[in-house]
Amino acid sequence: MGGMLPQNEGAVNTFGVRRIRRAPALRSGGVGAILCASWIIWNLTGGVRHVTDVSNASRTLLLNVHSCTWDDDILGWLGIPRTILPELLPSSGVMGTTDPRVFFGERIPIAGDAGDQHAATFGQACFRPGMAKNTYGTALALMMNIGETFALSRNGLTTDLAWKIGNKVE
């Protein structure tokens, strides 16, 4: 998750190089928490949409994976205001449109967002419980589809959401 700055400094992307001040979701005084994907969508939409999907949000460990909402208890424990976090959307569906001023003069729908390993799990067709994939890229990642029923690992592994398409969460 990107850095948070004092109120008068605005919010920055993951790398701390671009300030974000105009998003309606950042009405808490100009401070926002940025995930890499939400920063990209923010920029492509010309600063109109501060959104992410549940797969990216689940990796922050701030998401309640049962309700697909930011977890108010965890946010409270950490002192993170919900208002600085991106709006949560399904992994598939129109999240916004590109701003012609920043995207080759065109207004094109942005119709999907997923964490890299989650997208790889989908791309490698791990659609049924028990199907797994292993990739060596941004990280060594073994991911297994456990289906729609949430299960905690007995071996210290994390359980996060792979994707949300419509109302179906896996």
C-alpha atoms as a printed R data frame, in Angstrom:
    type eleno elety resid chain resno       x       y       z
1   ATOM     1    CA   MET     A     1   0.000   0.000   0.000
2   ATOM     2    CA   GLY     A     2   1.223   3.456  -0.806
3   ATOM     3    CA   GLY     A     3   2.320   5.991   1.711
4   ATOM     4    CA   MET     A     4   0.122   8.385   3.632
5   ATOM     5    CA   LEU     A     5   1.262  11.988   4.021
6   ATOM     6    CA   PRO     A     6   0.272  14.840   6.320
7   ATOM     7    CA   GLN     A     7  -2.992  16.503   5.333
8   ATOM     8    CA   ASN     A     8  -1.404  19.392   3.450
9   ATOM     9    CA   GLU     A     9   0.825  17.120   1.366
10  ATOM    10    CA   GLY     A    10  -1.911  15.232  -0.534
11  ATOM    11    CA   ALA     A    11  -1.547  11.548  -1.338
12  ATOM    12    CA   VAL     A    12   1.115   9.855  -3.375
13  ATOM    13    CA   ASN     A    13   1.298   6.771  -5.521
14  ATOM    14    CA   THR     A    14   3.156   3.673  -4.440
15  ATOM    15    CA   PHE     A    15   6.493   5.236  -5.391
16  ATOM    16    CA   GLY     A    16   5.793   8.618  -3.783
17  ATOM    17    CA   VAL     A    17   6.216  10.704  -6.928
18  ATOM    18    CA   ARG     A    18   2.774  11.974  -7.889
19  ATOM    19    CA   ARG     A    19   0.370  13.899  -5.663
20  ATOM    20    CA   ILE     A    20  -3.332  13.191  -5.791
21  ATOM    21    CA   ARG     A    21  -5.670  15.917  -4.570
22  ATOM    22    CA   ARG     A    22  -8.898  15.983  -6.611
23  ATOM    23    CA   ALA     A    23 -10.573  12.572  -6.113
24  ATOM    24    CA   PRO     A    24 -14.068  12.732  -4.613
25  ATOM    25    CA   ALA     A    25 -13.124   9.694  -2.494
26  ATOM    26    CA   LEU     A    26 -10.394  11.731  -0.835
27  ATOM    27    CA   ARG     A    27 -12.661  14.298   0.797
28  ATOM    28    CA   SER     A    28 -11.040  13.622   4.166
29  ATOM    29    CA   GLY     A    29  -8.654  16.494   3.601
30  ATOM    30    CA   GLY     A    30  -6.652  15.488   0.576
31  ATOM    31    CA   VAL     A    31  -5.008  12.337   1.929
32  ATOM    32    CA   GLY     A    32  -5.339   9.002   0.141
33  ATOM    33    CA   ALA     A    33  -3.940   5.512   0.286
34  ATOM    34    CA   ILE     A    34  -2.939   4.260  -3.115
35  ATOM    35    CA   LEU     A    35  -2.493   0.710  -4.343
36  ATOM    36    CA   CYS     A    36  -0.512   0.247  -7.537
37  ATOM    37    CA   ALA     A    37  -3.621  -0.645  -9.574
38  ATOM    38    CA   SER     A    38  -5.673   2.194  -8.100
39  ATOM    39    CA   TRP     A    39  -2.884   4.630  -8.982
40  ATOM    40    CA   ILE     A    40  -2.908   3.430 -12.599
41  ATOM    41    CA   ILE     A    41  -6.706   3.733 -12.844
42  ATOM    42    CA   TRP     A    42  -6.549   7.143 -11.134
43  ATOM    43    CA   ASN     A    43  -4.103   8.378 -13.749
44  ATOM    44    CA   LEU     A    44  -5.878   6.810 -16.739
45  ATOM    45    CA   THR     A    45  -9.162   8.438 -15.674
46  ATOM    46    CA   GLY     A    46  -7.525  11.821 -15.224
47  ATOM    47    CA   GLY     A    47  -7.948  11.696 -11.449
48  ATOM    48    CA   VAL     A    48 -11.658  10.899 -11.514
49  ATOM    49    CA   ARG     A    49 -11.751   7.308 -10.177
50  ATOM    50    CA   HIS     A    50 -10.032   6.096  -6.973
51  ATOM    51    CA   VAL     A    51 -10.949   2.393  -7.179
52  ATOM    52    CA   THR     A    52  -9.522  -1.105  -6.861
53  ATOM    53    CA   ASP     A    53 -10.800  -4.643  -7.047
54  ATOM    54    CA   VAL     A    54 -11.133  -7.068  -4.147
55  ATOM    55    CA   SER     A    55  -8.114  -9.191  -5.152
56  ATOM    56    CA   ASN     A    56  -5.772  -6.217  -4.752
57  ATOM    57    CA   ALA     A    57  -7.580  -5.059  -1.623
58  ATOM    58    CA   SER     A    58  -7.333  -8.489   0.001
59  ATOM    59    CA   ARG     A    59  -3.531  -8.355  -0.234
60  ATOM    60    CA   THR     A    60  -3.476  -5.283   2.023
61  ATOM    61    CA   LEU     A    61  -4.943  -7.409   4.843
62  ATOM    62    CA   LEU     A    62  -7.350  -4.500   5.465
63  ATOM    63    CA   LEU     A    63 -10.239  -6.187   3.646
64  ATOM    64    CA   ASN     A    64 -12.917  -8.218   5.364
65  ATOM    65    CA   VAL     A    65 -12.853 -11.193   2.997
66  ATOM    66    CA   HIS     A    66 -16.310 -12.330   4.140
67  ATOM    67    CA   SER     A    67 -18.121  -9.088   3.281
68  ATOM    68    CA   CYS     A    68 -15.735  -7.738   0.584
69  ATOM    69    CA   THR     A    69 -15.586  -4.420   2.423
70  ATOM    70    CA   TRP     A    70 -12.780  -2.601   4.176
71  ATOM    71    CA   ASP     A    71 -12.604  -4.034   7.701
72  ATOM    72    CA   ASP     A    72 -13.624  -1.314  10.157
73  ATOM    73    CA   ASP     A    73 -12.115  -3.166  13.127
74  ATOM    74    CA   ILE     A    74  -8.682  -3.468  11.508
75  ATOM    75    CA   LEU     A    75  -8.853   0.100  10.189
76  ATOM    76    CA   GLY     A    76  -9.711   1.267  13.711
77  ATOM    77    CA   TRP     A    77  -6.860  -0.683  15.313
78  ATOM    78    CA   LEU     A    78  -4.418   0.848  12.832
79  ATOM    79    CA   GLY     A    79  -5.944   4.338  12.845
80  ATOM    80    CA   ILE     A    80  -6.643   4.310   9.099
81  ATOM    81    CA   PRO     A    81  -9.711   6.315   8.023
82  ATOM    82    CA   ARG     A    82 -11.885   4.414   5.545
83  ATOM    83    CA   THR     A    83 -12.307   7.591   3.498
84  ATOM    84    CA   ILE     A    84  -8.710   7.451   2.237
85  ATOM    85    CA   LEU     A    85  -9.069   3.957   0.757
86  ATOM    86    CA   PRO     A    86 -10.121   3.222  -2.827
87  ATOM    87    CA   GLU     A    87 -13.699   2.272  -3.639
88  ATOM    88    CA   LEU     A    88 -14.011  -1.520  -3.903
89  ATOM    89    CA   LEU     A    89 -15.289  -3.004  -7.152
90  ATOM    90    CA   PRO     A    90 -15.514  -6.473  -8.728
91  ATOM    91    CA   SER     A    91 -12.454  -7.647 -10.674
92  ATOM    92    CA   SER     A    92 -14.435  -7.653 -13.906
93  ATOM    93    CA   GLY     A    93 -16.623  -4.773 -15.024
94  ATOM    94    CA   VAL     A    94 -16.279  -1.172 -16.077
95  ATOM    95    CA   MET     A    95 -14.397   0.772 -13.399
96  ATOM    96    CA   GLY     A    96 -14.118   4.034 -15.280
97  ATOM    97    CA   THR     A    97 -13.127   5.443 -18.636
98  ATOM    98    CA   THR     A    98  -9.858   6.882 -19.796
99  ATOM    99    CA   ASP     A    99  -9.548  10.645 -19.923
100 ATOM   100    CA   PRO     A   100  -8.847  11.713 -23.520
101 ATOM   101    CA   ARG     A   101  -6.325  14.268 -22.208
102 ATOM   102    CA   VAL     A   102  -4.127  11.478 -20.842
103 ATOM   103    CA   PHE     A   103  -4.924   8.562 -23.158
104 ATOM   104    CA   PHE     A   104  -4.324   9.358 -26.815
105 ATOM   105    CA   GLY     A   105  -7.447  11.494 -27.180
106 ATOM   106    CA   GLU     A   106  -9.751   8.539 -26.535
107 ATOM   107    CA   ARG     A   107 -12.374   7.686 -23.927
108 ATOM   108    CA   ILE     A   108 -12.047   3.910 -23.471
109 ATOM   109    CA   PRO     A   109 -13.692   1.794 -20.740
110 ATOM   110    CA   ILE     A   110 -11.359   0.372 -18.093
111 ATOM   111    CA   ALA     A   111 -13.050  -2.969 -17.647
112 ATOM   112    CA   GLY     A   112 -11.058  -5.016 -15.193
113 ATOM   113    CA   ASP     A   113  -8.481  -5.044 -12.443
114 ATOM   114    CA   ALA     A   114  -6.785  -7.933 -10.659
115 ATOM   115    CA   GLY     A   115  -3.639  -8.521  -8.680
116 ATOM   116    CA   ASP     A   116  -0.880 -10.034 -10.795
117 ATOM   117    CA   GLN     A   117  -0.822 -13.478  -9.188
118 ATOM   118    CA   HIS     A   118  -4.606 -13.538  -8.979
119 ATOM   119    CA   ALA     A   119  -4.833 -12.699 -12.677
120 ATOM   120    CA   ALA     A   120  -2.277 -15.434 -13.414
121 ATOM   121    CA   THR     A   121  -4.430 -17.922 -11.495
122 ATOM   122    CA   PHE     A   122  -7.406 -16.910 -13.632
123 ATOM   123    CA   GLY     A   123  -5.325 -16.883 -16.833
124 ATOM   124    CA   GLN     A   124  -4.064 -20.381 -16.129
125 ATOM   125    CA   ALA     A   125  -7.693 -21.545 -15.822
126 ATOM   126    CA   CYS     A   126  -7.655 -22.536 -12.147
127 ATOM   127    CA   PHE     A   127 -11.443 -22.282 -12.003
128 ATOM   128    CA   ARG     A   128 -12.279 -25.283  -9.801
129 ATOM   129    CA   PRO     A   129 -11.403 -25.876  -6.141
130 ATOM   130    CA   GLY     A   130  -8.116 -27.729  -5.820
131 ATOM   131    CA   MET     A   131  -6.647 -26.361  -9.039
132 ATOM   132    CA   ALA     A   132  -3.375 -24.521  -8.426
133 ATOM   133    CA   LYS     A   133  -0.648 -22.665 -10.266
134 ATOM   134    CA   ASN     A   134   2.896 -21.734  -9.466
135 ATOM   135    CA   THR     A   135   4.629 -18.760 -11.086
136 ATOM   136    CA   TYR     A   136   8.056 -17.216 -10.885
137 ATOM   137    CA   GLY     A   137   7.744 -13.525 -11.662
138 ATOM   138    CA   THR     A   138   7.260 -10.597  -9.322
139 ATOM   139    CA   ALA     A   139   7.318 -13.205  -6.582
140 ATOM   140    CA   LEU     A   140   7.353 -16.953  -6.246
141 ATOM   141    CA   ALA     A   141   3.671 -17.584  -5.887
142 ATOM   142    CA   LEU     A   142   1.767 -20.788  -5.387
143 ATOM   143    CA   MET     A   143  -1.954 -20.110  -5.445
144 ATOM   144    CA   MET     A   144  -4.768 -22.614  -5.177
145 ATOM   145    CA   ASN     A   145  -8.445 -22.093  -5.833
146 ATOM   146    CA   ILE     A   146 -10.364 -23.075  -2.684
147 ATOM   147    CA   GLY     A   147 -13.745 -22.206  -4.181
148 ATOM   148    CA   GLU     A   148 -16.425 -20.008  -2.706
149 ATOM   149    CA   THR     A   149 -16.124 -21.308   0.873
150 ATOM   150    CA   PHE     A   150 -13.584 -19.391   2.924
151 ATOM   151    CA   ALA     A   151 -11.018 -21.568   4.685
152 ATOM   152    CA   LEU     A   152  -8.154 -20.619   6.970
153 ATOM   153    CA   SER     A   153  -4.845 -22.361   6.412
154 ATOM   154    CA   ARG     A   154  -3.645 -24.699   9.137
155 ATOM   155    CA   ASN     A   155  -0.094 -24.111   7.879
156 ATOM   156    CA   GLY     A   156   0.355 -20.358   8.347
157 ATOM   157    CA   LEU     A   157  -0.515 -19.415   4.766
158 ATOM   158    CA   THR     A   158  -2.647 -16.416   3.878
159 ATOM   159    CA   THR     A   159  -6.123 -16.760   2.459
160 ATOM   160    CA   ASP     A   160  -7.121 -13.964   0.149
161 ATOM   161    CA   LEU     A   161  -9.627 -13.417  -2.605
162 ATOM   162    CA   ALA     A   162  -8.693 -14.489  -6.113
163 ATOM   163    CA   TRP     A   163 -11.381 -12.488  -7.922
164 ATOM   164    CA   LYS     A   164 -14.931 -11.239  -7.852
165 ATOM   165    CA   ILE     A   165 -16.991 -11.504 -11.018
166 ATOM   166    CA   GLY     A   166 -20.540 -10.228 -10.639
167 ATOM   167    CA   ASN     A   167 -21.613 -11.385  -7.190
168 ATOM   168    CA   LYS     A   168 -19.440 -14.529  -7.226
169 ATOM   169    CA   VAL     A   169 -16.319 -14.337  -5.071
170 ATOM   170    CA   GLU     A   170 -13.554 -16.964  -5.137
